[in-house]
Amino acid sequence: MKDKDTLLQTAGINTRLSHIGNSPFDFHGFVNPPVVHASTVLFPNARVMETHDQKYTYGTRGTPTTDALCEAMDALEGSAGTIIVPSGLAAVTVPFLAYLSAGDHALIVDSVYGPTRFFCDTMLKRLGIEVDYYDPLVGAGIEQLFKPNTRLVHTEAPGSNTFEMQDIPAISAAAHQHGCVVTMDNTWATPLYFKPLDHGVDVSIHAVTKYPAGHSDIVMGTVSANAAHWERLLDAHGQLGICGAPDDAYQVLRGLRTMGVRLDRHQESALEIARWLEGREEVARVLHPALPSFPSHEIWKRDFKGSSGIFSFVLAVDNPEKFKLKAHAFLDALRIFGLGYSWGGFESLALQVNLNDRRVTKVPTEGPVIRLQIGLEDVADIKADIEKGFAAVREA
Ligand SMILES: Cc1ncc(COP(=O)(O)O)c(C=O)c1O
């Protein structure tokens, strides 16, 4: 086994995804881990029960199934430990509760996932934690925003819906000067295209609902911490009892095996469509970090190894009063794209983005913003569907 572990450290990403996170000979050679449904775990005697001197103690504290996924995420993220929670949103809120206390101040990127903002503005506020939102393009300028009680800096790159890139190394360096923990929602890139802990982040967050699960049928989150921040995260996880179900953990691990090949396809198709959209007169602007025309593209190029399958474009509409009408005409004409939340599954999805909650970010004004999740369908069919949308916009 040791030989294999060493080999996997230097192997290619698809080799690693095929083998990490599970030791078949721990379970009679079966290549997948068993799905262990657990609340009670028995102890052989009173002394072991008293000291908890065995690997598993209770269903909320991990099972061989959840451990297999945690080990896979640690291998991908380079983290000291990973917790599993029941949704991507919980993967953000649990670390916030782990590292923040009443009287603390947190800096949250303004292009953050909407429900994260809602949690900050409601529950964190009620708990006496003050939050300020900062411009995703702030870079080292974040230095000006720290207060004596700032304890946490939350990043998300690219930003939700508008895809601004953040200078993660510069922000992390400034945050550490002020003794803050740096968290990052790394769902868009997955650890295949960006490894936050290698760029100064302390805690990497994933909605594994998206590309890791990959089939639009699972909701789950993971949080992976470096050695300095692992113990506190694990304690909070135990205190809150917000654990993930073994069936879902099994499905996410199953999804990870094919995530590399799926992501290659999502990346390629999304880029082809993004480039094609750039040349269309119906489109004012394409918001995709891997396009050289995108304002923070240089940061993406410097730090990221790839781009995934979700991006937005701004529909060119002269009259702001017609933004909604034209956006709805586009969406209602689509047949291959479904109208639905989430992303990272096998199928294409579209929605009109609502940017009303932004406080400091400059948002596009040339027209309504449409977000596309490009699935695994054939690009020609996806383009034909978008053409139908454009035809409906012209008629609306
Ligand atoms: C960037 C980002 N983070 C977190 C989440 C939350 O994931 P979940 O749907 O599993 O709660 C989402 C969901 O869309 C997301 O887009």
The ligand as an SDF file (V2000), in Angstrom:
LIG
                    3D

 16 16  0  0  0  0  0  0  0  0999 V2000
  -20.3470   28.9590   -5.3270 C   0  0  0  0  0  0  0  0  0  0  0  0
  -21.3470   28.1440   -4.5760 C   0  0  0  0  0  0  0  0  0  0  0  0
  -21.0740   27.7970   -3.3230 N   0  0  0  0  0  0  0  0  0  0  0  0
  -21.9440   27.0690   -2.5850 C   0  0  0  0  0  0  0  0  0  0  0  0
  -23.1360   26.6600   -3.1170 C   0  0  0  0  0  0  0  0  0  0  0  0
  -24.1100   25.9040   -2.2520 C   0  0  0  0  0  0  0  0  0  0  0  0
  -24.1840   24.5630   -2.6020 O   0  0  0  0  0  0  0  0  0  0  0  0
  -25.4650   23.6880   -2.2150 P   0  0  0  0  0  0  0  0  0  0  0  0
  -26.4380   23.8770   -3.3190 O   0  0  0  0  0  0  0  0  0  0  0  0
  -24.9100   22.3000   -2.1300 O   0  0  0  0  0  0  0  0  0  0  0  0
  -25.9570   24.1850   -0.8820 O   0  0  0  0  0  0  0  0  0  0  0  0
  -23.4590   26.9900   -4.4310 C   0  0  0  0  0  0  0  0  0  0  0  0
  -24.7490   26.5330   -5.0340 C   0  0  0  0  0  0  0  0  0  0  0  0
  -25.1490   26.9380   -6.0940 O   0  0  0  0  0  0  0  0  0  0  0  0
  -22.5490   27.7580   -5.1810 C   0  0  0  0  0  0  0  0  0  0  0  0
  -22.8280   28.1460   -6.4410 O   0  0  0  0  0  0  0  0  0  0  0  0
  1  2  1  0
  2  3  1  0
  2 15  2  0
  3  4  2  0
  4  5  1  0
  5  6  1  0
  5 12  2  0
  6  7  1  0
  7  8  1  0
  8  9  2  0
  8 10  1  0
  8 11  1  0
 12 13  1  0
 12 15  1  0
 13 14  2  0
 15 16  1  0
M  END
$$$$
